[in-house]
Protein backbone atom coordinates (compact mmCIF):
# COMPACT_ATOMS: atom_id res chain seq x y z
CA UNK A 1 0.00 0.00 0.00
CA UNK A 2 1.47 3.28 -1.11
CA UNK A 3 1.64 6.45 1.12
CA UNK A 4 -0.68 9.34 0.27
CA UNK A 5 1.20 12.63 -0.12
CA UNK A 6 -0.20 15.97 0.96
CA UNK A 7 -1.75 18.30 -1.60
CA UNK A 8 0.72 20.66 -3.23
CA UNK A 9 0.35 24.33 -2.25
CA UNK A 10 -1.24 26.72 -4.81
CA UNK A 11 1.09 27.81 -7.56
CA UNK A 12 0.89 31.61 -8.21
CA UNK A 13 -0.20 32.47 -11.71
CA UNK A 14 0.32 35.88 -13.44
CA UNK A 15 2.03 38.97 -11.96
CA UNK A 16 3.15 39.36 -8.42
CA UNK A 17 0.48 41.19 -6.36
CA UNK A 18 3.19 43.34 -4.73
CA UNK A 19 4.43 44.41 -8.15
CA UNK A 20 0.87 45.28 -9.15
CA UNK A 21 0.51 47.48 -6.06
CA UNK A 22 3.79 49.27 -6.83
CA UNK A 23 2.67 49.90 -10.42
CA UNK A 24 -0.64 51.30 -9.21
CA UNK A 25 1.12 53.62 -6.78
CA UNK A 26 3.55 54.78 -9.46
CA UNK A 27 0.69 55.38 -11.89
CA UNK A 28 -1.10 57.51 -9.31
CA UNK A 29 2.01 59.56 -8.64
CA UNK A 30 2.54 60.17 -12.36
CA UNK A 31 -1.10 61.18 -12.75
CA UNK A 32 -0.83 63.68 -9.90
CA UNK A 33 2.41 65.13 -11.33
CA UNK A 34 0.83 65.40 -14.78
CA UNK A 35 -2.23 67.20 -13.45
CA UNK A 36 0.05 69.55 -11.48
CA UNK A 37 2.05 70.41 -14.60
CA UNK A 38 -1.11 71.01 -16.61
CA UNK A 39 -2.45 73.30 -13.90
CA UNK A 40 0.89 75.17 -13.70
CA UNK A 41 1.10 75.86 -17.43
CA UNK A 42 -2.58 76.81 -17.55
CA UNK A 43 -2.18 79.39 -14.78
CA UNK A 44 1.06 80.70 -16.32
CA UNK A 45 -0.54 81.17 -19.72
CA UNK A 46 -3.56 82.82 -18.14
CA UNK A 47 -1.33 85.23 -16.20
CA UNK A 48 0.65 86.12 -19.33
CA UNK A 49 -2.56 86.73 -21.24
CA UNK A 50 -3.84 88.98 -18.47
CA UNK A 51 -0.56 90.95 -18.43
CA UNK A 52 -0.67 91.40 -22.20
CA UNK A 53 -4.25 92.68 -21.97
CA UNK A 54 -3.31 95.14 -19.25
CA UNK A 55 -0.33 96.30 -21.28
CA UNK A 56 -2.50 97.00 -24.29
CA UNK A 57 -4.88 99.00 -22.11
CA UNK A 58 -2.17 101.28 -20.72
CA UNK A 59 -2.50 104.91 -21.84
CA UNK A 60 0.26 106.34 -24.02
CA UNK A 61 3.06 108.11 -22.14
CA UNK A 62 2.63 111.82 -21.58
CA UNK A 63 4.83 114.30 -23.44
CA UNK A 64 7.84 115.29 -21.36
CA UNK A 65 6.60 118.85 -20.83
CA UNK A 66 3.15 117.71 -19.71
CA UNK A 67 4.67 115.10 -17.40
CA UNK A 68 6.90 117.73 -15.82
CA UNK A 69 4.03 120.18 -15.37
CA UNK A 70 1.83 117.49 -13.84
CA UNK A 71 4.59 116.58 -11.40
CA UNK A 72 4.97 120.26 -10.51
CA UNK A 73 1.24 120.71 -9.97
CA UNK A 74 1.16 117.66 -7.70
CA UNK A 75 3.49 119.47 -5.28
CA UNK A 76 1.13 122.38 -4.66
CA UNK A 77 0.17 121.19 -1.18
CA UNK A 78 3.81 120.88 -0.08
CA UNK A 79 4.71 124.42 -1.12
CA UNK A 80 4.11 125.96 2.31
CA UNK A 81 4.14 122.84 4.50
CA UNK A 82 7.74 121.84 3.81
CA UNK A 83 9.58 124.48 1.72
CA UNK A 84 12.92 122.70 1.94
CA UNK A 85 11.55 119.44 0.55
CA UNK A 86 9.59 121.44 -2.00
CA UNK A 87 12.81 122.92 -3.39
CA UNK A 88 14.36 119.48 -3.53
CA UNK A 89 11.39 118.29 -5.59
CA UNK A 90 10.98 121.21 -8.01
CA UNK A 91 14.72 121.41 -8.70
CA UNK A 92 14.70 117.66 -9.42
CA UNK A 93 11.75 118.10 -11.80
CA UNK A 94 13.54 120.85 -13.69
CA UNK A 95 16.81 118.90 -13.86
CA UNK A 96 15.05 115.77 -15.14
CA UNK A 97 13.25 117.82 -17.78
CA UNK A 98 16.51 119.47 -18.87
CA UNK A 99 18.18 116.06 -19.07
CA UNK A 100 15.46 114.75 -21.38
CA UNK A 101 15.27 117.84 -23.60
CA UNK A 102 18.99 118.48 -24.00
CA UNK A 103 20.01 114.80 -23.82
CA UNK A 104 22.43 115.43 -20.97
CA UNK A 105 23.07 113.95 -17.56
CA UNK A 106 21.65 116.98 -15.76
CA UNK A 107 19.85 115.01 -13.01
CA UNK A 108 23.21 113.74 -11.75
CA UNK A 109 24.93 117.14 -11.92
CA UNK A 110 25.76 119.33 -8.96
CA UNK A 111 24.47 122.89 -8.77
CA UNK A 112 27.81 124.23 -9.98
CA UNK A 113 27.79 121.88 -12.97
CA UNK A 114 24.22 122.87 -13.87
CA UNK A 115 25.16 126.56 -13.75
CA UNK A 116 28.11 125.91 -16.03
CA UNK A 117 25.84 124.02 -18.43
CA UNK A 118 23.31 126.86 -18.62
CA UNK A 119 25.84 129.22 -20.16
CA UNK A 120 26.27 126.88 -23.12
CA UNK A 121 22.59 126.49 -23.96
CA UNK A 122 20.81 128.55 -26.58
CA UNK A 123 18.29 130.11 -24.21
CA UNK A 124 16.88 133.58 -23.77
CA UNK A 125 19.19 135.76 -21.64
CA UNK A 126 16.48 136.64 -19.16
CA UNK A 127 15.42 133.00 -18.80
CA UNK A 128 19.03 131.93 -18.33
CA UNK A 129 19.53 134.55 -15.64
CA UNK A 130 16.34 133.58 -13.81
CA UNK A 131 17.21 129.89 -14.01
CA UNK A 132 20.69 130.52 -12.68
CA UNK A 133 19.24 132.52 -9.78
CA UNK A 134 16.76 129.73 -9.08
CA UNK A 135 19.39 127.01 -8.81
CA UNK A 136 21.63 129.17 -6.64
CA UNK A 137 18.78 130.02 -4.26
CA UNK A 138 17.50 126.41 -4.24
CA UNK A 139 20.93 125.21 -3.16
CA UNK A 140 20.88 127.62 -0.22
CA UNK A 141 17.41 126.45 0.80
CA UNK A 142 18.35 122.78 0.55
CA UNK A 143 21.77 122.87 2.14
CA UNK A 144 22.19 126.17 4.03
CA UNK A 145 18.95 126.10 5.99
CA UNK A 146 17.45 129.23 4.45
CA UNK A 147 13.65 129.41 4.77
CA UNK A 148 12.06 131.10 1.74
CA UNK A 149 8.92 133.20 2.00
CA UNK A 150 5.79 132.39 0.03
CA UNK A 151 6.27 135.06 -2.70
CA UNK A 152 9.76 133.72 -3.42
CA UNK A 153 8.47 130.15 -3.59
CA UNK A 154 5.76 131.16 -6.04
CA UNK A 155 8.29 133.10 -8.09
CA UNK A 156 10.56 130.08 -8.41
CA UNK A 157 7.60 127.84 -9.21
CA UNK A 158 6.63 130.19 -12.04
CA UNK A 159 10.23 130.06 -13.27
CA UNK A 160 10.12 126.29 -13.54
CA UNK A 161 6.84 126.49 -15.47
CA UNK A 162 8.21 129.22 -17.75
CA UNK A 163 11.35 127.21 -18.47
CA UNK A 164 9.37 124.09 -19.40
CA UNK A 165 6.98 125.99 -21.66
CA UNK A 166 9.68 128.12 -23.25
CA UNK A 167 11.93 125.20 -24.13
CA UNK A 168 8.99 123.13 -25.39
CA UNK A 169 7.67 125.91 -27.62
CA UNK A 170 11.21 126.63 -28.78
CA UNK A 171 11.79 122.99 -29.74
CA UNK A 172 8.59 122.89 -31.80
CA UNK A 173 9.35 126.21 -33.47
CA UNK A 174 12.89 125.09 -34.20
CA UNK A 175 11.68 121.92 -35.92
CA UNK A 176 9.16 123.88 -38.01
CA UNK A 177 11.76 126.45 -39.01
CA UNK A 178 14.25 123.73 -39.83
CA UNK A 179 11.70 122.04 -42.07
CA UNK A 180 10.88 125.30 -43.86
CA UNK A 181 14.46 126.54 -44.20
CA UNK A 182 16.10 123.27 -45.18
CA UNK A 183 15.24 122.51 -48.82
CA UNK A 184 17.62 119.55 -48.70
CA UNK A 185 14.76 117.61 -47.15
CA UNK A 186 12.81 118.15 -50.38
CA UNK A 187 15.81 117.82 -52.70
CA UNK A 188 18.50 115.64 -51.14
CA UNK A 189 20.68 115.93 -54.24
CA UNK A 190 21.47 119.57 -53.46
CA UNK A 191 23.36 120.11 -50.23
CA UNK A 192 22.52 123.43 -48.64
CA UNK A 193 24.70 125.57 -46.37
CA UNK A 194 23.98 125.14 -42.68
CA UNK A 195 22.40 127.99 -40.76
CA UNK A 196 22.84 126.32 -37.40
CA UNK A 197 19.30 124.95 -37.28
CA UNK A 198 20.59 121.41 -37.92
CA UNK A 199 22.67 121.51 -34.75
CA UNK A 200 21.12 119.48 -31.89
CA UNK A 201 19.45 121.55 -29.21
CA UNK A 202 21.89 120.48 -26.50
CA UNK A 203 24.90 121.54 -28.64
CA UNK A 204 23.68 124.96 -29.70
CA UNK A 205 25.68 127.91 -28.49
CA UNK A 206 25.84 131.53 -29.43
CA UNK A 207 28.81 130.73 -31.69
CA UNK A 208 27.26 127.98 -33.80
CA UNK A 209 23.56 128.92 -33.74
CA UNK A 210 22.77 131.91 -35.96
CA UNK A 211 19.20 131.74 -37.28
CA UNK A 212 18.20 133.68 -40.38
CA UNK A 213 15.25 135.41 -38.77
CA UNK A 214 14.15 134.54 -35.23
CA UNK A 215 10.42 134.06 -34.73
CA UNK A 216 8.51 136.90 -33.09
CA UNK A 217 7.76 136.91 -29.38
CA UNK A 218 4.07 137.12 -28.52
CA UNK A 219 2.38 137.61 -25.19
CA UNK A 220 0.69 134.23 -25.07
CA UNK A 221 3.22 132.12 -26.89
CA UNK A 222 6.87 133.03 -26.45
CA UNK A 223 8.88 131.52 -29.23
CA UNK A 224 12.40 130.24 -29.34
CA UNK A 225 14.96 133.00 -28.69
CA UNK A 226 18.58 131.87 -29.17
CA UNK A 227 21.26 132.95 -26.78
CA UNK A 228 22.69 136.34 -27.65
CA UNK A 229 19.63 137.69 -29.47
Buried (B, 14 or more C-beta within 10 A) or exposed (E): EEEEEEEEEEEEEEEEEEEEEEEEEEEEEEEEEEEEEEEEEEEEEEEEEEEEEEEEEEEEEEEBBEBBBEBBEEBEEBBEEEBBEBBBBBBEBBBBBBBBBBEBEBBEBEBEEBBEBBEBBBBBEEBBEBBBEBBEBBBEBBEEEBEBEEEBBEBBBEBBBBBBBBBBBBBEBBEEBBEEBBEBEEEEEEEEEEBBBEBEBBBBBBEEBBBEEBBEEEEEEBBBBBBEB
